[in-house]
Amino acid sequence: MADETQRPHPPEDVQEVGSPQQFAALAHPLRQRILFALGHRPATISGLAVQLDTRKGNVAHHLKVLREAGLVYVAETRQVRGGTEQYYQRTARRMLVAEPQGAGTAAMFGAFAQELDRSQAESVVTLRHLRLTAEQARRLGETLARLVDEAEEAPAGEPVHGVLVALYERARPEADGPA
């Protein structure tokens, strides 16, 4: 007996992440994995616990942190067997971190590494350093973002693939002494 008491509304297309509370929320690999899991459809605490192979209490705690940071919301509630089941959804399809911070970036890469470890399919991971002008870097960044945004999604039931895109300027090495 499912009784919808709240209609889901679609997530925003892009949300800019920038508050200290949001960076703190992103600084844990399980919270990153929860955000990945909520990328295509809302899910309950129980469903996420099964999908992420962790305890419901663990998922509930991390969802609370993400919700307080404004990164997820309750999209729908249903009355089931005398209780209320909540379906959580990301607040945005894509989250843009304008000024990445170390802890959040480390957590994102930790979650990425966990996802790779759990994947049974062949993965592609490449790190390459290129000498680029500012204009070339801008164009490459726009092209990469466009490729990901325009990727055509297969119907439900097909495997979900993670895509991690990063373009950054390497820090210049410090001089080893006087020039």
C-alpha positions in Angstrom: 0.0 0.0 0.0 1.9 3.0 -1.2 0.5 6.5 -0.5 2.5 9.3 -2.1 2.4 12.3 0.2 4.8 14.5 -1.7 5.4 14.8 -5.5 9.0 14.7 -6.6 10.4 17.7 -8.4 13.2 17.3 -10.9 16.7 18.3 -9.6 18.3 21.5 -10.9 20.7 21.0 -13.8 23.7 22.5 -12.1 24.4 23.5 -8.5 27.5 25.4 -7.6 29.2 24.0 -4.5 31.1 26.6 -2.4 30.0 26.8 1.2 32.3 25.4 4.0 29.4 23.1 5.0 29.1 21.7 1.5 32.9 21.1 1.3 32.8 19.4 4.7 29.9 17.2 3.4 31.9 16.3 0.3 35.0 15.3 2.4 33.9 11.7 2.9 34.1 9.0 0.3 30.8 7.3 1.3 29.0 10.6 0.9 30.5 10.9 -2.6 29.4 7.4 -3.4 25.9 8.2 -2.1 25.8 11.3 -4.5 27.0 9.0 -7.3 24.2 6.5 -6.5 21.6 9.2 -6.5 22.7 10.5 -9.9 19.9 8.8 -11.9 16.9 8.3 -9.6 15.8 8.8 -6.0 16.4 6.0 -3.5 15.6 5.1 0.0 18.1 4.5 2.9 17.5 0.8 2.6 18.0 0.8 -1.2 21.2 2.8 -0.9 22.5 0.5 1.9 22.1 -2.5 -0.4 23.5 -0.8 -3.4 26.6 0.6 -1.5 27.0 -2.6 0.6 26.9 -0.7 4.0 24.6 -0.4 7.0 21.4 1.6 6.9 22.4 3.6 10.0 25.6 4.6 8.2 23.7 5.7 5.1 21.2 7.6 7.2 23.9 9.5 9.0 25.6 10.5 5.8 22.3 11.4 4.1 21.6 13.8 7.0 25.0 15.5 6.5 24.3 15.8 2.8 20.8 17.1 3.4 21.9 19.7 5.9 24.5 20.9 3.3 21.8 21.3 0.7 23.2 18.6 -1.6 20.2 16.1 -1.3 16.6 16.4 -0.4 13.6 14.2 0.3 11.9 14.0 -3.1 9.1 11.8 -2.1 7.6 10.1 0.9 5.3 7.0 1.0 3.4 5.4 3.8 4.3 1.7 4.0 3.3 -0.8 6.7 2.7 1.9 9.3 5.9 3.8 8.6 7.1 6.5 6.3 9.6 5.7 3.5 11.6 8.6 2.2 13.2 8.8 -1.2 16.2 11.0 -1.4 17.5 12.7 -4.6 20.4 15.0 -5.4 19.6 18.6 -5.6 21.3 18.9 -9.0 22.1 16.6 -11.9 25.6 18.1 -11.9 27.6 19.8 -9.1 30.1 22.4 -10.1 32.9 23.0 -7.6 34.3 26.4 -8.7 37.2 26.4 -6.2 38.0 22.8 -5.2 39.4 22.3 -1.7 41.8 19.5 -0.8 39.6 17.5 1.6 36.6 17.4 -0.8 38.8 16.6 -3.8 40.6 13.8 -1.8 37.2 12.3 -0.9 36.0 12.5 -4.5 39.1 10.6 -5.6 38.7 8.1 -2.7 35.1 7.5 -3.8 36.3 7.1 -7.4 38.9 4.6 -6.3 36.3 2.6 -4.4 34.0 2.6 -7.4 36.9 1.3 -9.6 37.7 -1.4 -7.1 34.1 -2.6 -7.1 33.7 -2.5 -10.9 34.0 -5.8 -12.8 34.1 -4.1 -16.2 37.2 -2.8 -17.9 37.9 0.9 -16.9 39.9 3.6 -18.6 42.0 5.9 -16.4 44.5 8.2 -18.0 46.8 10.9 -16.6 48.6 13.0 -19.1 50.3 16.3 -18.8 50.1 18.7 -21.8 51.7 22.0 -22.5 48.8 24.3 -23.3 48.2 28.0 -23.8 45.5 29.5 -21.7 43.2 29.5 -24.8 43.9 25.9 -25.5 43.2 24.9 -21.9 39.9 26.9 -22.0 38.8 25.2 -25.3 39.8 21.7 -24.0 37.9 22.2 -20.8 34.8 23.4 -22.7 35.1 20.4 -25.0 35.4 17.9 -22.2 32.4 19.4 -20.3 30.4 19.4 -23.5 31.2 15.7 -24.3 30.1 14.6 -20.9 27.0 16.8 -20.9 25.9 15.7 -24.4 26.6 12.0 -23.9 23.4 10.1 -24.8 22.1 7.9 -22.1 20.9 4.4 -22.7 17.5 3.3 -21.4 17.0 2.2 -17.8 18.4 -1.2 -17.0 21.7 -0.6 -18.8 24.9 -0.4 -16.6 25.7 3.0 -15.2 29.2 4.3 -16.0 31.1 6.9 -13.9 32.9 9.7 -15.7 35.5 11.8 -13.9 36.9 14.8 -15.8 39.6 17.0 -14.5 41.6 19.7 -16.2 44.0 21.6 -14.0 47.2 23.6 -14.3 50.0 21.8 -12.5 51.8 23.8 -9.8 55.1 25.1 -11.0 58.0 23.5 -9.2 59.7 25.6 -6.7 63.2 26.7 -7.5 65.9 24.4 -6.0 68.0 27.4 -5.0 69.1 30.8 -6.5 68.9 31.1 -10.2 
